[in-house]
């Protein structure tokens, strides 16, 4: 559906928050600092974890008060777009020296509510059409999907799909992908299905903001104790799901699962094959974003973490080669 009058009015309300005021104080300081990190701090030479080979990674930081909380991302060559769960967008270029350049900060100026808080703009997932660059963002709290222009500057359409209507307020479309076929898949983070540990999921036949009723529901079964946090399509058509877990004393750990897309059918219960487990002594944090790209003949996975803007967590950006 097109923008509802409520959203149209809300979009006209200026954001006046402490974050904006602090940004004004820090105007001009748009630096993003990158500090290299080893996969295993006790064994810096270690590079293998399951079916992945670690190619390097960094801890990102900035004085910008809204920096962090990254829940989704897009990678195109050396261009990175990180989207936070409060509607903040960070863009930069980064090559083999692991130093961010051409850094830009922005906000999703349009979307659910009036913005300026996680309750309004709880943007958890990002899907992109590589041909034209249009982007779709999945929002928790409202369980809506918004379509944006290529610059994420203007919302074109939005919908509240019936299949997502009863998804948990804080466990909505955490994982979403646009397939090369033009179909979309969205998976709830915590909304249980009838299949034991399964999560409710939906495949849309096309753009979910235009025909949200076209498609079917199925069940995704994550590894026991884990919740899906992001989803991407590999160059060979397989799907990769990033799953994370919070538990004491390990805190955040993650598992990556491969899915054969042919298993996704109406009413199916789909479980994938675990290929890697990120837990101590390896790097582990609140991993919420994954993107797959091709470099030559290699399939490359980028994984990013949501630091929840907490001092004891980190904004990590890690690079792996898939060897499966």
N, C-alpha and C positions, 0 to 999 in steps of 0.2 A: 504494500500500500504506500501511497505517497505520505509525505510528512504530515502528521496529525496536527491540528491547530494548537493543541497543548504544547507540542514540541516546538512549533513555529514561534509561539509566544516566548517559550522558555529560552529559545536561542537568542532572543533579543535582550535578555537580561545580562548586564555586564557582570563579569566575574570580578569580585573584589574580595580577595582572600589574603591571609597572611603570607602565603606562598608567593603571590604576585608582588607584595610589598617587599619581601626579602629579595626577590629577583631584581627589583628595581635597584636595591642597594648594591647588589652584586653585578649590575649591568656591565657588560664588557668582558666578564670572566666566563667565557663559554668553554673553558678547557675541560676535556675529558682525559683523565690520567689512566694509563694502562700499566699494570705491574704484572710481569710474567709469573706464571704459577706452574708448578710441576704436578703431574698426575698423582704421584706418590712422593710426598715431602721427605719420606725416610729412604726412598730409593729413586732419586731423580732420573735415573736411566730407564726406569720402567715405562713402557709405552703401550702394552697390550692389556685390554680389558674385554674379555669375551671375544666377540666378533669385530671389535673396534681396535684401531691403532691410533693412539694419541699423537696429534701433530703439533700441539701447542695450545696455549690459552693465556688469558689475562684476567686480572681483577680490575674492573672499571670503577672509577670514582670521579666525583665532581663536586664543586661547591654549590652547584645549583640545588636548592632545597627540594625540588621535585624529582631529582635524578634517582633512578632505581625503580624497584617494583616491577621489573620487566616480566611480562607474561606472554608475549608473542613477538615474533620478528620475521623480517624478510631479508634475504641475502641475495644480491645480484653482483657477482664478481667481487669487487672490493667495496661495494656499497652495502651498508648495513642500515636497516631501519628497526629500531627497538620500540615497542609499544608497552607502556606500563599499565597496571591495573587501575590507574586513576586518569586515564586518557591523555597521558603525556607521551610525546613522540621525540625520540632522539635519533638523528641521522648523522652518519659520518662515513668516511672512507678509511680503510685500513688494509695495508699490504703486508708483505713478508716481514717488515720490521716491527709489526704489532703496535704501531703508533697511530692513534686516531687523528684524522685530518678533516678539514672542510666540515666542521661540526655545526650542526643546527639543532635548535630546541624549538618545539612547538607544542600545541595542545589540540586535541580534537575539539574544534570550536563548536561543532554541532553533534547532537546525540541525545540520549535519554536525560531528562531533567534539565537543570540549569548549569550543571557542570561544577567544577571546583571541589568535588569530593568523590571518594570511592563509591559512595552509595548511589551517586548519579551516573558516573562514567566508569563503572567497573568493567573495563574492557579487558577480556581474558583471552580472546582468540582473534586471529587475523588470517584471512584467505585472500589471495591475489590472482587476478587474471594476467598472466605474463604478457599477453598480446597487447592489451591496452593499458594495463597498470591499475585498472579499477580495483578497489579493495573492499572487502566485507569484514566487519568487526562484530564479534559476538559479545554481548553484554550480559553479565550476571546481574542479579537484583531484579532487572526488568525482563530477563529472558527474551531479548530482542536481537535482531540482526540488522545492522545498518550497512548500506552500500555507500561508499565514498568515491570521489574522483581520485585520480592517480596521485595527487599530492596530499591526500587525507585532509584537505582543507574544506571540502563542502560535501554534506550529506545529500545524496540524490533520492534515495528511497529507504524505507525501513519496513519491517514486518515483525509480528509477534506470532510465530508459527504455532498452530494448534498442537502439534506434536511436542512442543517444548513448554506448553502452558503450565503444566504441573511440575516442572522441574524445580528442584530446590532453589530457594532465593539466592543462597550463596553457593550453589553447586550446579549452575546452569551450563551454557555452552562453553565449557573450559577448553575443549579441543575442537577445531574446525579446519577443514581443508577444502579447497577447490581442486577437483581432479582435472586432468587434461581433457577428459571427455566432456567437461562442462557441468558435471554433477558435483554436488557438495555433500560432505559428511560432517555431522556435528555430534559430539558425545558429551553427555552430562558428566560432571565431575563426581557427584555423590548420589544422584537420584537412582535408587535401586530399581531393578527390573525384577520380573518374576523368577528369573533364573539365578537363584542364590546370590552369588557375589556379583552378578552382572549389573551393568549400568545402562540406562536407557540411551538409545542412539537413534539417529534418523539420517536417511539418505534422501536428499532433494534431487529431483530430476533435472533441475536447472537453477537459475538464480532464485534463492529463497526469499528475496525481497519482492519478486514479481509473482511467483506462483508458489507460495509457501505450503499449499495443500497438495502439491504434486510430488509423490515419493512414497517412502515406506519407512516403518520403524523396525529396528532390530535391537539386539542386545550385544554389548561389548563386555567381555569377561576379562578384567585386569588380573594381574598376579595377586595372589591372596594378600590382603592388607594394604594394597596400593590403590591409588586413584589416578585416572587418566588426567594429564595436564596439558598435553598438546599432541598434534597429529600432523604428519607430512606424507606426501607421495614421493617415492623414490623414482629416479630416472627410469627404472625398469618396470614401473607400474605397481610394485609392492607398496604397502602402507606400513609406516613405522609410527608406533604410539609411544610417547614418553609418559611414564607413570611415576608418581612420587609418593612417598610415605613419610609421615611424621610420627615418631615414637621416641620414648625415653628409654635408654640414654643416647641412642644413636642419632636422635634428632632427624634431619632430613636425609633420606636415601632415595635412589631412583633406579628404575628398571626400564630397559628399552625392549620393545616387543615388535616382531615382524608379523604382518597379517597378509594373507593371500586375499586380494580383493574379490576373487571369485566366491569366497565363502560368505560374502555379504549379500543376503537375500531377505525378502520380507519375513519377519518373525524369527530369523536365525539367531542362534547364540554363537557368537564369534570369539574364539580365544586364539591368540597368536603364539608365536615361539619366542621365548626370551633369548636375547642375544648379548646382553650386557647388564651388569649390576654395579652401580656406582655407590659404594659404601666404604667406610674406613677399612684400610688406611688410605684409600683413594680419595680424590676430591669428591666431596658430597655436599650438597646444599639444596635449596628449594628450587630445583630445576623445573621450569615451567614453559620453556620455549624451545622448539626444535625446528630446523630448516635443513633441507637437503638440496645440494647443488652438484653439478658435474664439473670436475677439473680434469681435462683430458679424458682418460679412460676411468678415472677414479670417481667413486661416489663419496662425496664429502658431507658429513653431518656437522652442523653447528648447534650447540646447546647453550642456552643462557639461563641464569637463575634469577629469581625474584627475591630480593633481600628484604622485602617488606619494610624497607627503610628502617631497619633495626641495626644497631651497632654491632651485634654479634653475628650478623649474616653478611654475605658478600654478593656483589653483582659480578658473576663470573661469565665469561664468554669463551667457550672451549671448542676446539676443532678436532674432528676425528675422521679417519678414513674407514669406510665400511669394507670388510673383507669377508663377505658371505654371499 
